[in-house]
């Protein structure tokens, strides 16, 4: 049986919809005509990101059967973004990551089968890949996560793949590289784990930015990452939801720009945008950090017509604008 196309009158449930990426995805869905429901427990999300939106909201954990039984009524599709997300934290608290990410997703998938969900788009990560020096990663590259966070995401993908063979759900996994930028001043990234907000938060309180490690095998000794704008990421979710390619297996796509920037380059770009002249400090390397992660997005471009629109300068500019807005609101 072939999965039926999703109509614009259908209802999409977004887990983690009050989060940084989730709130952008919710707006993208609403903008093209979908009805939206959101589950969020505000562990990292903010009510202000979704307060004025025409959505049905359910506060709590996405693993809670009582909440799911209310939220899944009349839902056709799920975009699953809720998860614990920190490579460093996962090394010291792996149980949290396997519990929230893997077993939580297992619960959601089981409920999805019971409720006859048509489409399921999963928020995965480039952290599933085995580190490959100076090579673009495509969807067929070797997986082998160096962190419990990456392994929790890979285990979820394995779960989606096995379920796809025995269910009518079309599963898609989007492997994010480093997501930055902001679609509006009130939607900025506030995570203490991510490079751009962490750098801005330190500058705000008069501290120098910190770079974890300067002895990696890269041109300037700092880790190299692929940065993609959150607005492009939101667009990719809608494209994945409307994908007309039918498959009885998990479909996986990279979300990245295809170009790598070092941590030192990113911090220099931030400092230039805000007009600060400070010198970053170097701290010890973090366990679980791969030195080089850069995407090939050729597959999603070929199959869904997606490619990143925003350049690094635009991403940094919108991130700084959101940071300045947050300071004004304090």
Secondary structure, DSSP 4 states (H G I P E B T S, - for coil): -PPPPPPTTSEEEEETTTSHHHHHHHHHHHHTT-EEEEEE--SS--GGGTTTSS-EEEES-TT-HHHHHHHTTT--EEEE------HHHHHH-HHHHIIIIIIHHHHHHHHHHHTT-SEEEEEEEGGGBPP-TT-EE-TTSPB--SSHHHHHHHHHHHHHHHHHTTSS-EEEEEEE-EEE--SSGGG----SSSHHHHHHHHHHTT---EEE-S-SSSSSSS-EEEEEEHHHHHHHHHHHHT-----SS-EEEEES-S-EEEHHHHHHHHHHHHT-----EEEPPPTT--SEEEE--HHHHHHH-------HHHHHHHHHHHHHHHHHH-
